[in-house]
C-alpha cells in the first residue's frame, strides 16, 4: 500500500474540527495498478452528521447577512490555500484518479480561477439585483409603500461532487464556491473515488475560514463508504438545497428524496449527456479529416470522462462522410487503452458499449478492449432511421465511446435534433456553404441544449460569466443556470423584500445613499 | 337561475377555438344567495387537453424566439381587451365570488396595471441578462472561445389560478402574464369557483393573440369539474413548468405529480401563510388602539380571504396589550358575517376555527357565526408558552380568523420568530423606542419571510419590481421570486449559451452591434 499526503488523516471535517475514526472504512485505489492507497478513510457517524448540520444552521444567518466583500475575501483565500497545496494535488490526483499530473495542474488552476471569478463577481454586486421602488404617499386610493428587495442566501447547501473532476467539480468546485458566494454554509459529501484530494481541498477551505475569522460551521466535509449518509443529509430539514454532479441515476435518487421531504427543497443536478455534434455537408467535404481529428481528440480526452464528451456524431452519408468516418475509425483504433477513474466506472463503460452494440442496426466500427479497469475507445454506427426508431440509443455511455448516425438530407438531421432529449451541449460543424442548413438546426438545438456551439468541440467548459453548464432534462434537473459561470450563485438565493423599513435598519445594499455603490433598479431604472 | 354574460358559452378555449360541449358539467354559484349561475360549464375532454397541449408545444419555439417587443405588445393588448370588458367583470365577479363591485373594479385595474408593468419590463430588457465574453485566440494553453448567453422561455406552462383573486391571480394574473412575458405558451386550468370571469378573461387573451397575429396555441383555457384534467396537464411531457396559487394541499399534490414524472419539472406554488405581526411594546403603548384598528381592517378585509391575511398577532402582555386586544375584540364582535367565496371554503373556515379553538390553552375571544356560506370574524388567544409547544397552532385558517399570542419579553418574541415556518410576510409594529427590539427581530423575520414590513399591514401586495410574493416552505414551493413583481418572469426562463456562433445567426440581443440597445454584461462589465 502506498501512503500519500502525510498530513491526511482519513477523517471527516466537522466545522473547524476533525471527525473521529470508527465508522465503516474505505480506501482510495490507484486505477493504474489497482493498488489500495493510504490513509484509510472512515465514514462519518450519525453524530458527526448531526454536528455538521447544526453548525451549518447556526452559522447560516451570520454568513448570509455578511457584507459580500467578506465572502469574496474568503473565496480568494481559499484560492490561495489551494495554490499553496499545488504540490500535494500534483501527487494525490494522479494517484487516485489515473489522470495525468498535467491535468491535475490544469484543473487546479481552473478551480482557483473560478474562485477568483466568483470573488470578483461578489465585489461587482450585480448578483444581488437590488431593487428599490419609492413610496408615494399621495397615491390614491391607497398610499404606495416603500419597497426594497435583493437576493440573499437560502441557508445550508449539501454538495455532492463528481468523480471525473476531483478538483473543479468536487470539494472546492463550482457548486461549493457558488453556494459560499451566495452566503450559504456548505456540507460536502466527498466522492469516494478521490478521498485524499477531497480531504486536502477540505483542509484548504477549513484553513481559509479560520484565516478570514468566519464561522467554521460554514463548511464541513463528510466521508462515507456508502450512500446512507448522503441520503440522510438531503433529508435533513436544515439543508435548504442540494447540488450534485454525476449520473442520472444518482441525481434522480437525490431528487426523489428531496421531493418527498415534508418541506421539499431544490436539487440542482447535472447528470451528463451525449452532446450531439452535427457535421454539415460542406464542412464534411471541405475539412472532414480535420473534423475527425478534433472530434476524436475531444472524445477520448481523459479517457472520455467528460460530461460534455461528444457521444453522438451526426454525419452525412456519401463519400466525404465515409472518409471522415474512415479517419475516425483509424484514430479510434490507434487510441491506447487507459485506466478509467475507478474499476466500476470501467465496468459500466464496458457494459454500456455492449448494450449500445446490441441494438438493431448498430454496427461496431471499433471495439476498444476493456480489461482490468482500462478502457479502449469504441466507435459504433447506425442509420438515422434506426436511430430515430430506438430512443434508447440516446443512452450515455460514460467513457471513450461515440455513436455515429448517418443522414442523407438536412431534413433528417433536423428530425434527429427534434428527437433528442435535453443536452448540456449541441455542436454544429458548418462552413459558409452550410449556413442555411446551420440556420435550420440552430433553433431546434437551442431548444434542447444549454450551450450551442459551432466549429468547436463541446469539451472545455469555460468558467466565465456567459457559460451555461446545464440543459433541459435529463442533462440537468433544472436548466436555469448550472454550476459553471457566475449565474450559478442565483441557484442558492431567494429574493427578500423590505417594506417601509427605516433606512438605518436596512442592509447597506438597500440604503438610500447606496454606500456599496451598486447598480440598482430604482423605480424601474438601473442606476448606480 | 340567473344568466350572466350573453357571449359566454361555458366552453373551454383551445388555442383560437372553442371547445365542445359534452364533458361533466358544473356551474358557478352566487355565494350571496346560493343561486346557481348560467351558463353551465362543460369539462374539457381528454382530446381537447391533447389539442391544447400540442398547440402549445407547436407554438413554443416561435413564441420563445420572438423579439420581446412583440410580446410586450401582446401584454398591452390583453390589458386593452380586459379594460374593454370592465363592464362584464363588474357584473360577473360579484355574482360569482360575493366580492363587491368596487373590489372587482380595483382588482381589474391592478391586473391591467400588472400587464403594463411586465410589458415595460420586456421593453427595458434587463430580464434577458445578456452576457458576452469575447474570444481570446492568443490565450494559452488553449484559445478562449466567444461565449454569449441570455434568458429564454422554457416552453409551455400550466397555470392554476386562485379562488380568492378572480382576476389578478387567475386567468390573466401574474403567473399567466409572467409566463407569456418569458415567451412561454400558457394553458390555464380555470378555477371552478369563478368560471364566467375566467371565460371572459380567456376571451380577452384569445382576442389579443389574434389582434397581434401571434400563434393562437400560445393560450388555452380548460374547464374541469374535478381534478383529473389538471393532474393530466401537469403530467404531460409537453408542459415544462407549473404555476399555482391556492392551498398547501393542492400545491403539494401538483408538486408530487411533477416530481414523479420521468422528467421532473418545477412547480411554483404559492400556498398562503399566517403572516405574523409582532407588536412591540412602545408602539403598543403609544398607539395600541390605532394598531388594533388597522390589524382588524386587514384581517377581515374581503372576508379575510387574502394569502397575506394577518393570522397571527404577537402582542405584549400587560395593560397596553390588554387594551389593544380589547379594541380588537370589540371590532371583531362588530364585524358582520359575510359570504365567503364558496360554500366549501366557508365550511373549511368554520372547521379551521374549531380546530384552532380545541388546542390546549387556546381561548376564544370572539367566535364568528358561520352559517350558510357566511363567515363572521373570530379572534382567539394563547400564551407564548402554549404556542411554542404546539407547532400545529401555525395552521392557516383561511378567512377572517386571527390568533393572538401574548409575550412578556422580547426574547420570547424572538423565540416565536425562530419557531415559525416560512411565511409570505412578517410585520413589525414598532416606534422609535422599540428600535433595539425591532433590530433583534428583523434578521429572524427576514429568514422566515419573503417580505418584511414595518408599521403597515401585510395585505396589499404591490405589483412592482421590488415586490416578493413568496417565502420559504410552506408559504411557497420555491422562494426565489413568486408571481408578483417583474422577477416573476425568471421562473419560466433558462439561460442558453452560444459558443462561436457567427454574429448574423445570433439572436439580436446578443449581436455585437447591440441593435436592441440592451444593458449587457460584456467581459464582466455592465455596458449598454
Interface residues (C-beta under 8 A of the other chain):
Chain A: X60 X61 X64 X65 X106 X120 X121 X124 X126 X129 X131 X132 X133 X141 X142 X144 X145 X147 X148 X149 X152 X154 X155 X240 X255 X256 X259 X260 X263 X264 X265 X266 X435 X438 X439 X442 X443 X444 X446 X447 X449 X450 X451 X452 X453 X454 X455 X456 X460 X462 X464 X465 X466 X467 X468 X470 X472 X473 X474 X477 X478 X479 X480 X481 X482 X485 X487 X490 X493 X494 X495 X496 X497 X498 X499 X500 X501 X502 X505 X519 X521 X524 X526
Chain B: X60 X61 X64 X65 X106 X120 X121 X124 X126 X129 X131 X132 X133 X141 X142 X144 X145 X147 X148 X149 X152 X154 X155 X240 X255 X256 X259 X260 X263 X264 X265 X266 X421 X435 X438 X439 X442 X443 X444 X446 X447 X449 X450 X451 X452 X453 X454 X455 X456 X460 X462 X464 X465 X466 X467 X468 X470 X472 X473 X474 X477 X478 X479 X480 X481 X482 X485 X487 X490 X493 X494 X495 X496 X497 X498 X499 X500 X501 X502 X505 X519 X521 X524 X526
